[in-house]
């Protein structure tokens, strides 16, 4: 299946993306397995983590047939190519960079750039983005998202990222969110696989409530 087809399927099964910022290559497979066993099947390794391309490579080899593995904090087209070479199939960014989006799409990867305003969202869509990441969600509100969803194409998934807690997810969903990116709520450096699993499970249960 294509990366976009897997993204759509996994997001439909569980509308969560695990962001494992700070993970190391030696622990990434154990952390990834803990997240998968909780029911989350989209995982991104931010590129400001230690040796991120090695982590992506190890994770993709270990769970790539059961999950969509990719990178976050992707800021340039060279990094897109390196993620692809490492086996990643998802490109997530904090910003709207048309060149990065186009490079990801041309490489048959899913581009999920960050946006905050309607202008940024439509710039991303014009460049070929298949999903949008509302970031940072701490600076927005469900009311803002609801207003944006009135003009954004209904078929484009919007993921809310930044400070999301399980108890907040219902408000965002009601406003039009299709999914959530989970960072420190699930993983921070030094957290054990068991704790990551437990935290992931709490979000999964809230997402399905």
Buried (B, 14 or more C-beta within 10 A) or exposed (E): EEBBEBBBEBBEEBBBBBBBBBBBBEBBBBBBBBBBEBBBBBBBBBBEBEBBBBBBBBBBEBBBEEBBBBBBBBBBBEBBEBBBEBBBBBBBBBBBBBEBBBBBBEBEBBBBBBBBEEEBBBBBBEBBBBBBBBBBBEEBEBEBBBBBBEEBEEEBBBBBBBEBEBEBBBBBBEBBBBBBBBBEBBBBEEBEBEBBBBBBBBBBEBBEE
